[in-house]
Amino acid sequence: MHEFWSYTIATVFVLIMTLSTIFIYASCGIFQFIFSFQMSAYLKILQHRLETKGAADKSIYEHHKTVNQ
């Protein structure tokens, strides 16, 4: 019976480590997808403003500077 508990504790430990690793990788992947989606949308808006208002609009350069930072 003593060996059973040591295996159970090790199994629970490995399960917790595996689940936490999966959670971390999934979270990083989701955050990366969200960031990419937001940057894509922001750049589309910036491109549309540049096409409609032209290069004379000074706020476009401020937005572009913000994106680069």
KAJO-V554275 format. One record per helix or strand of 3 or more residues. SS is the DSSP state (~ for helix, > for strand). FROM is the first residue (numbers start at 1). TO is the last residue. Records with the same first field share a line. If there is no record, write none. Layout:
SS: FROM-TO, FROM-TO
This chain:
~: 2-53, 58-68
